[in-house]
């Protein structure tokens, strides 16, 4: 077994690009919260972009290698070390059999993606190795990585150049305050015009409840509802709706107080109204926000959302080209 | 009923068939999602029916959101004429009401409840006009239930009571959600019953527990070996009250791989149901227990 887990940090999970196709049964897509970071880390070590790697939140794991491999760490600035010697993030480096990969303290961002040549080769479930802990699916026995685990590796598919690095201009880092672009919609009409404006005017902060299921925000004004008689089946609170599907990235605001943006391990539906959806181009960024980070929501229309999606795809293409 | 169409960002279209829950709204949602599936539209990646609404996920690199929106509205016109009937299954689900495990859990979260001095089922019975819990259990387990949505978490069914509206049970959710709910809890919120497929957070009132797993990622449970999720929208459920002995026996059977859920195939027509609710339900019971 090629990698022995000595310590696992706070929450380290095996993730690839997820398992779309089962959301209608309550099983979310899952996969890396910062997909661009995982794709890039995989490219650096010669893997397919969708190979399974490790997603570590705030604190890196300690991993003993029992075979030679190439490693890359992208996403958060979580500085890697090999037998205590510092290595660069966003850069491929070799780890030899017997050496230990560990990490220094987090400098910025929230989630580091660790790709290892060959990819992590656990048993896929419903087409993916991603860990969906709520449903005990994927990963190792459906859970996060623990000390004492061994991580199987696949065969490296492509020779790689150690030292290969992503140009600094292509590494995206959150601004301060971070900006999340939102397309209003869904149950947007349920709040007053004043509340609609207030949501975009206020500066919010990432709350402590910020995980793979969703990110909670605090600090903005409470949203006031347009009065109505609650429809049958919806429940008594004005923020309740007849239980419906939740889009990935949708912004629900239970009781109008603390917005929650659903992420890759979203609950697929429920009874809270939503005021809009964070656009696809900004989903990766959410995964890099630490608690207490100030955040502004920025109103965009569909045209702007699609343009941002194009920009994001262009960045990914530029990374592919730079690493080819 | 006129559906409301809205974008969920650049990757989803959300369609609210009706603000209120009804089987009519569910059937429109089901016909629409079937029509979308049959239309095989390029770029559509997920089709999710819900109680009185549905959601389509798509890849905007393959189809422009406005084009998909137009296509869905065109399909709605066709789906309106669809027959509101389906070939489905009726399933008996054993329930140990007022079990010790949900009781222990509800006692831990009393401060989040509307009525801290009563249990969840005592509260639900009382606000629905039942003077005794036994009568309430009779009402909850008497008529069949319609699975109008699967979701929230993996494999969790939302169930809608198949009685006329005045008889429908309604119970508010907890004031603040619990952080814990036992796996296989039979719950209640708004007008929906549910079964918690996995242990976790939850806001529905807790009435009891079923010994019958409905989600098994390991696929070791005999009747979940083909697929890990048991329920599908459109399934019909009959709750069967059981006692502690029967519960323990069923749990042992599940572990031994010998538990066989009672399932019969039936055809359900919404028009027939609306014309004669009790008569239709009696026929469903006959189909379930004929042999």
Boltz contact constraints between the chains, C-beta under 6 A:
constraints:
  - contact:
      token1: [A, 20]
      token2: [B, 45]
      max_distance: 6.0
  - contact:
      token1: [A, 23]
      token2: [B, 46]
      max_distance: 6.0
  - contact:
      token1: [A, 23]
      token2: [B, 48]
      max_distance: 6.0
  - contact:
      token1: [A, 24]
      token2: [B, 48]
      max_distance: 6.0
  - contact:
      token1: [A, 25]
      token2: [B, 150]
      max_distance: 6.0
  - contact:
      token1: [A, 25]
      token2: [B, 155]
      max_distance: 6.0
  - contact:
      token1: [A, 25]
      token2: [B, 229]
      max_distance: 6.0
  - contact:
      token1: [A, 26]
      token2: [B, 150]
      max_distance: 6.0
  - contact:
      token1: [A, 26]
      token2: [B, 151]
      max_distance: 6.0
  - contact:
      token1: [A, 26]
      token2: [B, 152]
      max_distance: 6.0
  - contact:
      token1: [A, 26]
      token2: [B, 153]
      max_distance: 6.0
  - contact:
      token1: [A, 26]
      token2: [B, 154]
      max_distance: 6.0
  - contact:
      token1: [A, 26]
      token2: [B, 155]
      max_distance: 6.0
  - contact:
      token1: [A, 26]
      token2: [B, 156]
      max_distance: 6.0
  - contact:
      token1: [A, 27]
      token2: [B, 154]
      max_distance: 6.0
  - contact:
      token1: [A, 134]
      token2: [B, 153]
      max_distance: 6.0
  - contact:
      token1: [A, 135]
      token2: [B, 154]
      max_distance: 6.0
  - contact:
      token1: [A, 136]
      token2: [B, 217]
      max_distance: 6.0
  - contact:
      token1: [A, 137]
      token2: [B, 217]
      max_distance: 6.0
  - contact:
      token1: [A, 142]
      token2: [B, 217]
      max_distance: 6.0
  - contact:
      token1: [A, 183]
      token2: [B, 9]
      max_distance: 6.0
  - contact:
      token1: [A, 185]
      token2: [B, 6]
      max_distance: 6.0
  - contact:
      token1: [A, 185]
      token2: [B, 7]
      max_distance: 6.0
  - contact:
      token1: [A, 186]
      token2: [B, 6]
      max_distance: 6.0
  - contact:
      token1: [A, 186]
      token2: [B, 8]
      max_distance: 6.0
  - contact:
      token1: [A, 186]
      token2: [B, 14]
      max_distance: 6.0
  - contact:
      token1: [A, 231]
      token2: [B, 19]
      max_distance: 6.0
  - contact:
      token1: [A, 231]
      token2: [B, 20]
      max_distance: 6.0
  - contact:
      token1: [A, 232]
      token2: [B, 20]
      max_distance: 6.0
  - contact:
      token1: [A, 232]
      token2: [B, 21]
      max_distance: 6.0
  - contact:
      token1: [A, 233]
      token2: [B, 20]
      max_distance: 6.0
  - contact:
      token1: [A, 233]
      token2: [B, 21]
      max_distance: 6.0
  - contact:
      token1: [A, 233]
      token2: [B, 190]
      max_distance: 6.0
  - contact:
      token1: [A, 233]
      token2: [B, 191]
      max_distance: 6.0
  - contact:
      token1: [A, 235]
      token2: [B, 190]
      max_distance: 6.0
  - contact:
      token1: [A, 236]
      token2: [B, 172]
      max_distance: 6.0
  - contact:
      token1: [A, 242]
      token2: [B, 21]
      max_distance: 6.0
  - contact:
      token1: [A, 242]
      token2: [B, 51]
      max_distance: 6.0
  - contact:
      token1: [A, 242]
      token2: [B, 52]
      max_distance: 6.0
  - contact:
      token1: [A, 243]
      token2: [B, 51]
      max_distance: 6.0
  - contact:
      token1: [A, 243]
      token2: [B, 158]
      max_distance: 6.0
  - contact:
      token1: [A, 244]
      token2: [B, 50]
      max_distance: 6.0
  - contact:
      token1: [A, 244]
      token2: [B, 53]
      max_distance: 6.0
  - contact:
      token1: [A, 245]
      token2: [B, 48]
      max_distance: 6.0
  - contact:
      token1: [A, 245]
      token2: [B, 50]
      max_distance: 6.0
  - contact:
      token1: [A, 245]
      token2: [B, 55]
      max_distance: 6.0
  - contact:
      token1: [A, 247]
      token2: [B, 8]
      max_distance: 6.0
  - contact:
      token1: [A, 247]
      token2: [B, 12]
      max_distance: 6.0
  - contact:
      token1: [A, 249]
      token2: [B, 9]
      max_distance: 6.0
  - contact:
      token1: [A, 250]
      token2: [B, 8]
      max_distance: 6.0
  - contact:
      token1: [A, 267]
      token2: [B, 152]
      max_distance: 6.0
  - contact:
      token1: [A, 268]
      token2: [B, 151]
      max_distance: 6.0
  - contact:
      token1: [A, 269]
      token2: [B, 50]
      max_distance: 6.0
  - contact:
      token1: [A, 269]
      token2: [B, 151]
      max_distance: 6.0
  - contact:
      token1: [A, 269]
      token2: [B, 152]
      max_distance: 6.0
  - contact:
      token1: [A, 270]
      token2: [B, 152]
      max_distance: 6.0
  - contact:
      token1: [A, 277]
      token2: [B, 8]
      max_distance: 6.0
  - contact:
      token1: [A, 277]
      token2: [B, 9]
      max_distance: 6.0
  - contact:
      token1: [A, 279]
      token2: [B, 9]
      max_distance: 6.0
  - contact:
      token1: [A, 279]
      token2: [B, 10]
      max_distance: 6.0
  - contact:
      token1: [A, 280]
      token2: [B, 10]
      max_distance: 6.0
  - contact:
      token1: [A, 280]
      token2: [B, 11]
      max_distance: 6.0
  - contact:
      token1: [A, 302]
      token2: [B, 65]
      max_distance: 6.0
  - contact:
      token1: [A, 305]
      token2: [B, 10]
      max_distance: 6.0
  - contact:
      token1: [A, 306]
      token2: [B, 10]
      max_distance: 6.0
  - contact:
      token1: [A, 309]
      token2: [B, 10]
      max_distance: 6.0
